[in-house]
Amino acid sequence: MFRPLWIEIDLKALRENFNSIRKSVGSNVKIIATIKQQAYGHGLIPIARELSFLGVDCFGVGSLEEAVALRENGFKERILTISAILPDYVGEILRHKVTPTIADLNFAKRLNKAAAKENTKVPVHVEIDTGMGRLGLYCKEAYGFIHELKYLKALNMEGVYTHLPAADTDPDFTNSQISVFNKFISRLKKEGITFKYQHCANSLGVVHYPHSHFNVVRPGLILYGINPSSENTLNLKPVLSLKSKIIFIKKIKSGMSVSYGRTFVAAESTNIATISVGYADGYPWSLSNSAKTIIGDNFFNLVGRVCMDHVMMDLGSNSDIKVAEEVVLIGEKNGLKITTEEVASWAKTIPYEIVSRLSSRIPRLYKNANEKQLNFLKNQF
């Protein structure tokens, strides 16, 4: 780690968040842990392993590549791809025992034919579009689609689900979605078509819409201790911290500028610290002149534009801070805290984007592993 930039992942916080979710939804509701996009930037395999030790019921991934990576690392849990897969890759689905989302008849027939050829049966989940407008079938189409799937004997219609796009902004619309989904399931049940798993609730659904839990939930952001709403009802603990170090300090005089575009001009003489992080690391350019960091026991303002590899902090007249001192960009130190939610607010974006865009080149350091994790690592190395 020659470049002083790293991410710390607190596995104890992950465990506490998972257990809070489990307690909230009850023992009769299964949990699909959403770990797409490298577990929201936290690291796919280490996060999946910790969740596996906790007894997670299923992993929700965003791509076939992530599913394959889990299988190649020895995970036996059910893996659901929460996205469409092109028909050309049905062989990979079978080879790696992946549960695909299904909403296209051509794909379904290709998958059925390949499964029948191997004399196996593939579990699938049908996605219903109740208002997301992205993937899945509208209820009217889905009704006929599901009836056609009955004749594809190598497919097991194990699950059905929908997605809530406005659970944070439009409770009336969200409640309408839940009602539509419930009526759709009930209608099929009267015709003798049932699904082992029905799921609807994302993180906000878990927290604010108990009637959306059905018998499976799909928490994502809340697993990582990031709150999708203003109320922290589950007492979530942040899992990720982003840290760097000061690599240079210089004194600038009144009227001198800092960084590209001269968007910051010093009103008086001050000390400027250069920090090893930039937009190439996923630290947003939109944080220019608007973010804060923690150095020692104080907050300091980011000044000037965020560069590809560097940001600059205004230390003022403080002369006690030295090169190589730790800088907290996200996280907590000496009773001070900068949350992902705050960084997202400064960047005028959403917390999902902040963590998922952190570069995979940044080393992840995993803290507070449980005994099972430690024993696993000992056996590996």
C-alpha positions, -999 to +999 in steps of 0.1 A: +000+000+000+025+026-012-003+051-020-020+061+013-056+054+004-077+026+018-111+014+028-119-002+061-148-027+063-162-034+098-176-069+097-190-066+132-212-038+120-223-059+090-232-087+115-252-063+137-271-049+107-280-083+094-292-095+128-313-063+131-329-070+097-335-107+107-351-096+140-372-069+122-387-092+095-391-123+118-379-159+115-406-168+089-393-144+063-362-153+043-335-129+034-320-124-001-289-103+007-283-079-022-246-079-029-245-067-065-217-044-078-191-059-054-215-057-025-221-020-030-184-014-032-177-033+001-161-064-016-181-093-030-164-123-016-155-112+019-190-097+024-207-129+010-186-151+032-195-132+064-232-133+054-229-170+046-216-176+082-246-157+094-269-181+076-282-159+048-309-176+027-299-164-007-276-140-025-290-114-049-265-104-076-266-080-105-248-101-131-240-137-141-203-128-136-209-122-099-228-154-096-200-173-112-174-156-089-194-168-059-196-204-071-159-204-080-152-193-044-172-223-030-205-207-020-234-232-020-263-208-012-290-201-037-280-172-060-306-151-077-296-128-106-317-096-102-314-087-138-320-101-173-295-125-189-291-129-226-302-163-240-267-172-252-256-178-216-282-204-205-254-230-204-236-209-177-268-207-157-270-245-156-233-250-151-231-228-120-266-236-107-278-200-108-315-190-103-323-165-131-349-138-133-372-146-161-395-123-181-389-133-217-405-163-234-376-168-259-351-169-230-374-193-211-377-217-240-339-217-245-333-223-208-360-251-207-345-268-238-310-267-223-322-280-189-342-308-205-312-319-225-292-322-192-322-339-175-324-313-148-349-287-135-340-250-131-355-228-105-366-194-119-381-162-105-406-142-126-403-104-123-436-084-124-434-047-133-458-029-110-444+005-117-406+004-120-407+005-158-374-012-162-373-050-163-402-075-159-436-080-173-467-059-166-494-079-148-516-084-178-487-098-198-473-117-169-505-136-163-504-151-198-466-156-196-469-176-164-495-198-179-472-205-208-443-213-185-464-241-170-457-261-201-420-257-199-414-288-176-377-282-171-384-249-153-395-246-117-414-214-112-400-211-077-404-173-071-422-142-082-412-106-073-416-069-080-396-038-073-404-006-054-390+025-072-405+052-050-407+039-015-388+069-002-409+096-020-443+083-028-460+061-002-494+061-020-478+048-052-458+022-032-488+010-013-506+007-046-478-014-060-479-038-030-516-041-034-514-049-072-487-075-065-507-091-038-538-093-059-518-108-088-504-136-066-539-142-051-554-145-086-529-171-096-533-190-064-570-194-070-561-210-103-537-234-086-505-216-095-483-209-064-448-197-058-426-209-030-411-174-027-428-140-031-407-109-026-412-072-030-393-053-002-360-036-008-343-018+020-370+009+023-397-018+021-380-037+050-379-005+071-412+012+063-436-012+046-441-044+067-469-055+045-444-057+016-423-084+033-444-113+020-421-143+028-388-130+014-371-096+016-342-081-004-322-057+018-293-039+001-282-005+014-293-012+050-270-043+052-241-019+049-254+005+075-265+032+051-299+046+058-323+050+028-345+073+049-341+099+076-352+075+104-326+050+116-352+027+131-330-004+128-301+013+146-279+007+116-241+007+119-219+020+090-198-007+076-174+013+053-148+039+061-127+057+035-093+070+047-062+086+033-032+105+045-017+140+039+011+138+013+021+174+012+015+207+030+022+242+017+015+278+028-003+300+003-008+338+005-039+358+002-050+360-035-034+327-045-056+300-059-059+262-054-065+235-081-080+236-116-101+265-127-090+287-098-124+281-082-109+287-047-089+319-041-075+324-006-089+354+013-059+353+036-027+333+041-035+297+049-020+262+050-032+238+023-029+200+027-029+177-003-046+144+002-041+112-018-076+106-033-094+118-064-122+113-088-103+084-105-108+066-071-145+073-072-144+103-049-168+126-068-157+156-087-189+172-076-175+174-041-153+203-053-153+231-027-181+214-008-168+184+012-153+180+047-127+157+061-116+148+096-080+154+105-071+149+142-100+161+162-113+187+137-133+190+105-115+207+076-130+220+043-121+207+009-110+237-013-107+238-051-117+212-076-113+175-069-085+163-091-079+129-106-056+118-078-057+146-052-079+168-031-068+198-011-079+208+025-077+242+040-059+238+074-061+275+082-034+287+106-031+252+121+006+243+121+004+212+143-008+189+115+020+171+096+025+151+065+014+115+068-014+123+092-045+102+087-075+118+070-110+104+073-132+110+042-160+087+053-161+073+088-155+083+124-126+095+145-123+112+179-161+115+183-165+132+149-183+115+120-188+118+083-214+095+069-219+082+034-253+100+034-236+133+042-211+128+014-239+120-010-257+152+001-226+173-006-222+157-040-259+161-048-263+124-055-275+093-037-255+071-011-257+041-035-235+060-060-209+070-034-201+035-022-206+016-054-183+039-074-153+035-050-126+020-072-118-017-069-081-006-069-085+008-034-074-018-009-102-031+014-091-039+050-115-061+068-118-056+106-136-076+134-139-109+115-158-135+135-142-167+146-156-187+117-141-161+092-107-163+110-107-201+110-116-201+073-087-177+065-063-198+085-072-229+066-068-210+033-034-196+040 
